[in-house]
Amino acid sequence: MTPEEADTIIEDALLLLQEGTPEKQDLGYFLDDRFNSVRWVPTYAWRLGSKVWGIELFRGDRVPEATIEAMIQTVAIDPDVQPAFFVPNGEPYELILEACHQRAITLIAKVSDVHEAISTGSIAVTEHPGVIRIPEWVLSQLPQLQNLGKPFRSSLKAFSRQYRRLLESGNTDDKSQEDILHKTFLSLLKSDSRFSGHYGPLALLRFFEQSNPDRRRDHYFHTFNNFLLGCIAMDSCYTDFVAFRQECFPNTDDWSIEFTWLLTVLFHDVGYPIQDHQATSEIIYGVSAATVERVVADRHEAWNTPTYRTSRAQLVSLYEHLTRTRISSDWSPDPFPGEDHPLDRAFERSFLEHGHGVASSMRMLADFFRAFPRGYEQRAFLARHIFVSGLSIPFHDWPVRKLLREQDITRIRTSRFPFASLLMFIDSIQEDRRGRAQDPDLLTGLSVTGHTISAEMNLDLLASQRLREKQREVRDVKDFLIEDLLLFRYPTGLL
């Protein structure tokens, strides 16, 4: 179909609305300085009465969430804009129909003998619209999960339904979305009576972020997005995580892949208040009361407490277990810990100097020690999960990887560190919906083929400097992984 043919069809569809005579609109209308913050220029533009129609061509198999969000931003700037999608003859329109209905976007599609403009009303515009934290394409995949444990699948399907209802209600402020996420986290943590986990550290991180006016980057909603993306990936390559358990814990059947991933993601950023100790102190006292020397001394003291020393010993022991050439037995906590291991040296420098990954791991493990169960079987069950999670968390943090390289720990295998490598990959691609404005999404999809997990990204959204930073991050992640089981693929523009 040529552009001229498309314009003819669109003109006829607009005429059917009987709201006046449609006229072609110069696309330069959408290049006005008012729209500098919006990365969208429609494929077609028409004027009908008082409305300027920005019409995007739709031909695909997934909802273009980034374009939809850009349309909403455009209307927020100029309420005279009417966004719409044009679906050519022969292309299915059902996929995008619900998304258009939810956002009140017009759909120009051939629903009978001719193309019609299916009007869904006008978009409600508020002065400060709430950021929709979870992308539509992620929500749409949650009901299709097949391999994760049934309690997790049920909780995630329920979350998808509840979140959609919230969006339909128009109540998209952070508090309403946070309430649903909070309930979902708690339902997952309570999905098995043997599990143990506390929402407190994440809630504490949320409190400090909300209390710090200089904080520009969200980690609370980022945590949940990471979790959902990982669940989508794990569901498709579930057998790879089963293979990890069979190889590294060969005699252990009592194992929950889902719980390990939940703990890994739930706690992966909770160390920020530790690393931002000076800012945290000012939030508490109202004045800057912590000197650099005092902060370092406090960290030294925490690092050498019995709880931290015990946790550090088990992380080293588990690392040694997972890096053996051949594993013939299960791992169990080491009652005779060694001294001066390269892993521990790197972790100590990170904890004392730079990076939040090690602090997050230690904060998680300390929380379990405060409420450790008395029964041996329960302790053994939790130990198998919390230390795998604890060891998986630090690697996602680039300062930790830098310090590990200095200690000649230069790479990890994805077959032996599947949770760590998945977190590294997911964390490097999840940059969306973390601010105070609804910007277009960089990540547009996640696909799994065999052992390969691929990120679909709109790199055109990245400014040149940000693109170079992302390329360095991706290179650092790829260089640290030996992809002997799970394989991770980025768009070629990042490699």
N, C-alpha and C positions, 0 to 999 in steps of 0.2 A: 504494500500500500504506500503510495506516494504522500508527501505532506499535503499536497493540494487535495487529494482524495479524502484524507483525514479531515481537513478543514471543512470540506463540503458536508461530510457526515455530521460533524460537530455543529455546524451552522443549522442544519435541518433539525437536529435534536433540540437546540436552543429555541428555534422557532416554535416548536411544539409547546413550549412553556407559556406562550402567548403573553409575554411580559415586555414586548417591544421588538424592535429589529436589531438582531445581533450585528456587531461591527468588529472587524479585526482590531486587536489592540497590539501596539508595539511592545515587544518583550522588554524593551528598555525600561518600561514601567517598574519591573521587578529588580532593576539594577540601581534603583535610587539609593542614596546614602542611608535612608531609613532602614533598609534591609541588609546592611553590611554584616550584621551578626547572623544572618540566615544564609545557609549554604544551599540555596535551591533557586533555580530559575525554571519555570514550567516549560513544557514542550510546546504548548499552544497557549495563546492568550486572546480572549475575546471580551468585549464590553457589551453588557445587556442591561439596559436601564441604568441604575446607579451602581451596579456591581461590575467589578473587573474579574473575569473568570481566569484563574490560573489552572490550566489543565495539563496533567501529567499522563504520558502514555504508560499503560500497564500491560506488560506482556511477560509473564513469569510464573513461577510455581511457589513463590513465597510472598508474604505481605511485606511491602517496602516500608518497614517501620521508620527508618530514618527520614524518608520523604514525608511520611505522614506527620511526624513531629515537626519538620520544617514548615509544613503547611499550617500547623497550629500556631507556630511562632509568627508566621507571616500575618495571619488573621489578627493575632494579638497586637501587632504593630499597625495594621490597616484593616479595620472591620469591613471595609468596602470590598475586600477580596473574597471571592467565592472559590475555594479549592475544589478540584474535581479530578477524577481519573477517567481516561478514555480507554475502553477495551475494544480492540479491533474485532471485526467479524471473524468468528471461528475460534476465538480465544475464550477460555472459561472465565466467567466473572464471579462465580460463587465464592472463590477463595477470598476475595477482597471485600465481598459484600458486607460481612459482619464488621470488619474493621472500619469501613466507611460509615456504617450505621452508628457504631460506638462513638466516632469522632464527628459525626454530622458532616461528612464529606459527600459531595454529589458523585454519583457514578453514571457515566454515559456508556451504556452497553445495549446490545441487541437482545432484549428480553422477549420480543415477539417477532413481528415482521420487520420492524425498523429499529434503529438505535433511538433510545430514549434517555432523557436526563432523569435519573432516579434521584429525586431530591430527598435529603434526610434532614432538612432544617438548617439552622445556622449554628455555628460553633459558639458555645458560651465563652466569652472572653472576660478574664479577670485581670486586674491590674498586675497581680503577681501570681500567675498560674503555678500550681504545684508541679514538681518534677515527678513524672511517672517513673518509678525506680526500676521496674522489671520490664524488659522488652516483650512485646507481643509474641515474637517468634519463640522466645523461651517458654512463655506460658502455654503456647500451643503444643509444645513437645512433651510437657509433663504428663498429660493423660495417656500418652503413648508408651510410657516406660513399661518394660516387660520383664526385666531380669533382676532388678533390685529386689530386696526383701519386701514381702507384702506389706508390712507395717509402714515402711518408708514410702512405697508406691501410693498407699492409701492417703498418707499425710500430704504428699506432694500433689496428688490429684485434688484433694480437698482445698489445699492452698490455692491452686489454679482457679477453682470455682469461686472461692471467696474473694480473691484479688480481682477477678473479672467483675464481680458484682460491685465491688468498691469503685472500680473505674466507671461502671455504668451509672453509679449514683452521683458522679462528678466530684466526690469528696477525695481529692488526691493530695491533700496536705501530708507532710512527712509523718505526722503523729498517727494518722489513720493507717497509713501503710506500715508503719513501725509496729503497731498493735498486732496486725495480722502476722508479720514476720516473727514477732516475739512468741505468739501462740504456736506457730508452726515449729519453731526451734524447740520449745518446751515439749510439744507432742512427740517430736522425734527423739528427744532425750529420754522420754518416758515410754517409748515404744517397746522396750524390753526391760523387765524389772532388774536384770543383771547389770544394765548400763548404769553409769554414774557420770554425771556431768553437771556443771553449774553455769547458769547464764550470767552470773555476776560479773566476771571479767569483761565480757563483751558489753554489758550494760555500763560498766565503769568507763570503758573506752568511749562509749556513746556520750556519757555525761561530760567527759573532759572535752570532747570535740564540740559539743553544744555550748560549753562554757568558754571556749577560746574564740574570741571574735576574729582572730587572725587565721584560723583554720579554714582553708579553702577546699580541702579534699576530703570527701566522706570515706570512712572505712566501715561504717556499720552496714549500709546497704550494699557496699562493695563485697563484704563478707558473704552475704546471702546470694548475691549474683554469682560469686565464685562457686559457692556450694551447688547451686542449680546447674551451672555449666558443667561442673565436674560430674554431677549425677547423670546428665544427659550423655556425657562421654563414657562413663563407667558402664551405663546400662548397655551400650552397644559393644563394648569390649570387656564384658564381665568375666569371660573365661580367662582373660589375661591376669586378672586379679586373683582368680581362683588358682591359676598356675603359680602365682607368687606364693600363695599360702602353702600349696602342696610342695614346692621346692624348699622354701625357707622355714616352714613349720610342718614338716612332713607327717608328724604323728598327732597333729592338732586338728580336730574337726570342729571344735567349739570356737568358731571365729566369725566375726561380723565385719565384712568389708565396708558396709554402709556406716557402721558406728565409727570405724577408724577414719573414714573420710570426713564424717561430720566433725569429729574432734579436731582433725587436722585443719579444716577450714575455719571452724568456729573460733579457734584460738590463734590463728596465724598472724593476726595483727594486734593482739591485746598487749603487746610489749611496748607500744608507742608511749603510753604514759610513763614507763620506766625510762625510755630513751629521751623523752621530753621532760625530764624531772624538773628542770628549772621553771619551765612554763607551767607545769602541774602545780608546783609550789606556789606560784603567784596566784593561780586560780583558787587555791585553798586559803591562803593568807590574805589575799588582796594586795600584797606587796611582794616584790622580788626578795625572797628570804634565803635562797639557796645559792651558795657560791659554787664554782666549778669544783673546787677542792672538796667541798662538803658532799657534792653529788658523787664524785668518784669514790670517796670514802664509804658512802652508803652502799654503793654497788659492790665494793670490795667486801664489805661486811656480809651482804646478802649472798654473794658468790661462795663464801666459805662457811655458810650455815650448814648444819647437819643435813637439812632437807635438800639443799642444793647439791651438796657433795654426794649424797646418795643418788640423786637423779643423774648427775654428771657421770657417775661411775656406770650406771646402767645404759646410758646413751653410748658411751664408749664400748661397753660390752656388746651391745646390740649391733653397733657399727662393725665391730670385728666379726661378729657372726654373719652379717649380711655380705661381707666382702671376702669370705672364704671362697676358695676355688670350688670346693665341693661341700655341700651341707648334708650331713647324714643324721642330724638330730635336731630336736626343737631347741629354741632358746629359752632360757629362764634367767631371772635376775641373778647377778653375780655377787656372791657373798664375800669374795676376796678381790676387790677392785684393784687394778693396777695403778701406776702413777705416771704422770708426765706423758700423756698421749698427744700426738699432733692434733687430733680432733678437739680435745679439751683445750689445748693451747689456743687454737683458732677461735673456739667458742668464747673463751675467757676474754681475749682481746676485743672481740665484737661486743660482748656484754659491757665491758668497761669503757670502750671508746666510741664505737660507731655501729649503727644498724639496730633494727628492732627484732630480727628473726630469732636470735638466741633468747632475748628477753621474753619474747612471746612463748617460746617453748618452756622456759623455766617457770614462767608465771602459770602456765597450764599445769605442769607437774606439781608445783607447790600447792595448787588448789586441791588436787586429788589427795595429797598427803594430809591435808587438814581434815579430810572426812573419809579416810580410808576404811573400808569395811574390815571387820574382825575375822570373818570366816576365811579359811585358807583358799577354798575353791573360788570364792568371789575375788579375792586379792589376785590370784593367779590369772583369772579371766581378764580382769582389768589391766594387769601388768602387760599382757600380750598386746593390748590395744593402745594404752596410753603412751608406752614407750616407743612404739612404732610411729604414732602420731607425733610425739615429742621430737623424734629424730627426723621426721619428715618436714617439720616446719622451718627450721633455719635455712635450708637450701634455697628457698624462694627469694631471699634477701641478698642483693648483689654484694654489699659489703662483707657478708659472711663468706660468700664464694671467693671473694678476693683474698680474704685472710686464710681460707682453706688452701688456696693455691700456694700461698707463701709457705705453708706447712707441707707442701708436696701432696696434698689431697686435691687432685686436679680434675677428677671426673667421677661420676657415679653411673651405674648401669640401671636402665629403666626396668629391667627384669627383677632387680633386687630392691629398687627404691621407687616402686610405681606411684605411691602416694606423693612422695616428694617431687618426682618429675612431673606428675599431672598438675600439682599445685604451681610449680614453676611456670609451666606452659599457660595454664588458665590465668594466673596472676599477670602474666606479661601481655595478655590480650584484652583483659577486662579493664577498660579505661572510661567506660561510658556511664552517664547518669550519676556522677560522683560530685557534681557541683551544685550551684544554687539556681541554675538555669537549665532549661530543656534543650540541650545542644544535640545536633545530629549524631547518630551512633557510628562509631568507628567499626565495631564488630557487628556484622550482619547475619552471621550464621556459624554453625559448628556441625561438621559432618564426620562420620566415622566409616571407614572402609577397611575391614579386616583389623589389623593392628594399628592402622594409621588414623590419627585424629587431626583434622584439618580446620584451620580458622579461615573464615571468609570475612574479609575486611575491606572497607571503603577507604583506601589510603589517600584519596583525593582530599579528604577532610584534614589531613595533617599538613601544617605549615612546614616549610623546609627544615627549620631548626628542630622542630618536634619530630619530624620524620627521621632525621639523623640520630636523635636520641633513641627513638624506638628501634632503629636498626642496630645501634650498639647494644641495646638491651637484648634483642633477639639473638644477636651473635654470641653474647655472653652466655645466654641460656643454652644455645645449641652446642657451644664449645664445652660446656660442663657435663653434657649427657653422652653416654654411650647407649645408643638406641637399639638395644639387642632384643627388645620385646615391643614395648610401646614406641611408636614413631610419631613425631609431631611435625606438622607442616604449616608453615606460615606462607602468606602471599609472597610471590617472587620479589616484589618491591621492597620487602624487608630483609632480604637475604643478600 
